[in-house]
């Protein structure tokens, strides 16, 4: 009998010794300070992304998304939605650590009941795999027009996957140390090298891991598959099947 892959992935955290945060953040959502902190970070992110995406609302390359199967757009949208929720988790962690002055071990965010290292490692593994899938389809759609990748296209594809790939490298180092020593949270590469705090560093990582894919999403017109007419007629996509 074949065992589903997702079932095996669900069992992986059991192979490490989980150290759960002793403080359940029940009062987090009733804390006005948290909502002020949360709103400020959301508005800051919207402001940054708005100025980056506003010029691209009509899409610079709308023919790309229009020539891809709708399933690619759906998968890309779900990935971004999941990353938004993941960013909320990091906002909660940062508030617990920087404002409530909880130790890093007790700054478990909203999903305090999960093993922090396995939770973030598996999420980023899944997220990177999804981004690579989307990047592959974008690359194939670009090649349909018989032109070489422009420098802008190349930079966008790099921005789509490379920051998250490095993010996963960081979590891979941490998960190995977690399995070996049982630490939680464990230190990665950049925080050791530059002396930055782990929670602040990964908050920044996740900000970038959402902002760059959003730019790609709008640049290539994925949003027009849901919210408006395509402003470029689709070409046959037989080669994409």
N, C-alpha and C positions, 0 to 999 in steps of 0.2 A: 504494500500500500504506500502510495506516495504521500509524503507529509508536505502540506503547503508551506511555501517559503515564509509567508507572514507569520505562521505559527512558530517556526524556528526562530525568527527574529524576536518574537514576543518572549521567548524563553531565554534569550541571551542575557538580560539583566540578572537572571537568577544565578548566573555563573559568577557574579561578583558579590562581594559583601556590601549590602546597601546600608547606608547610615542615614536615616531619615531625620529631617530637621525636627527638633523636639517641640518647636512652637508652631502650632497650627494657625495660619494667618486668617482666622475667622474675622477679626476686627479690621482687616485691611480695607475692605470695601466700605466700612462705616467710618473710615478715617478721612476727614475732609482734606487733610494734607496730602493723602495719596491721590485724591481726585484732582487737586490743584497741580500736583506734580505730573500726573498722567495727562491732563489737558494741556499743560505747557509743552510737554514732549510731543504730543500729537500735533499741536499747532505748529511747533517748530519744524517737524517733519513735513507737514503739509506745505508750509511756506517754502522750504527748500525744494521739494518735489514740484510744487506748482510753478515756480520760476523756471525749473528745468524742463517741465513738460508742456507748459502753456504754448510755447511756439510750435510744439509738435502735435497739438490736438488733432489737426487735420491730417497728420501722418506724413512723414517725408517719403516713405516707400510703401504706400498702401497696397501695392500689387503683391507684396510678399505674403501678408496674412491672407489675402483673398485667394491666393493660389495654394493655400495649405488646407488639408482636411479640417473640418470644424473641430474634430477631436483634439487637435493640437492646441487650438485656442482654448478649449475647455480645460485641458490639462494645465496649460500655462496659467490660466485664471485661477484655478484651484491651488496651484503652487503659491501664487502671490497671496491668496487669501490665507493659506496656512502660515505663510511667513509673517503676515500682519499679526495673526494671533500669537505667533512665536515672539514677535517684537513686544507685544503686550506683556508677555511673561518676563522679558528682560527689563522692561520698565518697572515692573513690580520688584524684581530682584534689586535693581539699582536704588529704588526708593528704600527698601528694607536695609540695604547696606549703607547708603550714604546719608539718609535722613533719620532712620530709626536707629542707626548705629549698631545694627545687629552684626555679629561675626559672619564672615562669608559662608561658613557652614550652615548657619541658620537662615541665610537669605535665599530661601528656596523658591521664591516667587509664588505663583498661584498654584502650580502643580507640586506642592511641597511633598506630596505622598509618593512621588516617583523618585527613583534613583537618579539624581541630577546628572551624573556623568553619562549613564546609558541613555537617558531621555534625550539629551542634547546631541550625543553622538549619532544615535539612530535617526533623529530628525534631520540632521545635516547630511547624513548619508543619503537619505531619501530625497531631500531637496536638491542636492547636487545631481543625482541621477536624473531627476526630472528636468533640471536646467540643461543638462547635456542632451537629453532627448529633444527638447525644444530647439537648442542650438543646431543640432544635426538637421532638423527639418528646415530651419531658416537658411542654413548653408545650401541645402539642396534647392530651395526655392530661388535663392539668388543665382544659382548656376543655370536655372532654367532660361534665363534671359541672355545666355551666351556671352556674358561679360565677366571679367575677372573681378574679384573682390576689391572694392574700393578701400581706401585707408579707413574711412568712416565705418564701413561694414565690418572690417577686421577689428577695429577698436571696440565696436559694440559687442561683437561675439566674445572678445576677450573679457570685456567688462561683465558679460553675462555669466561666465563660468569661473574665471580665474580667482576673483576674490572669495567666492564660496569654496573653491577647491582648496585654497590656503586655509580657510576657516575649518574645513574638514581635516586638514593635516594637523592643525592645532588640537582638534578634538581626538584625533587618532593617538597623538602623543599622550593626551590626558587619560584616554580610556585604557591604554596599556599600563600606565602607572597606577590607575585605579584597580585594575585586576591584580596587579602584582602586590601593591601595598595597602589597598583598601582606602586610600585617601579620598576625601570628598569635601569640597571640590579640589581638583588636582591642578597643579600649575602646568601651563603650556610652554610654548617657545618664546613668544614675544614678551610675555609678562616677566619671564625669567631674565631675558636679555636686556630689557629696557626698564625694569623695575616698576611697571605700571600695574595698577590693581586689576585683578582678573575680571571682576564683574564689569568694571567700566570699559575694559578692552573689548569684551564680547558684546557689550551693548553697542559699541561703535561698529564692530564686525557685522552685526545684524542690521544695523541702519544701512550700511553699504550693500548688504546682501538683499535688501528690499529695493533700495533706490535705483541701482543699476538695472536690474531686471524690469522695473517699472518703466524706465526710460526706453528699453528695447521694446517693451509691450506697446507703447504709444508710437514710437518711431516707425515701426513696421505695420501699424494700423490694426493690431489685434482687437482693439476696443471697438472698431467699426463693425466687426462681425456681430456685435451685440447691440450697439447704440446708434447705429446710423447706416446710411447707404455707403457702400464701398465707392470710393471716388476713383476707382480704376477697374476696368472690366477684367474678370479672371481669365486666365489662359488655361488650356487643358492641363490637367495635373496627373496625367497617366503615369508619368515617371515618378510620382510621389506615392503611388499606391503601394 
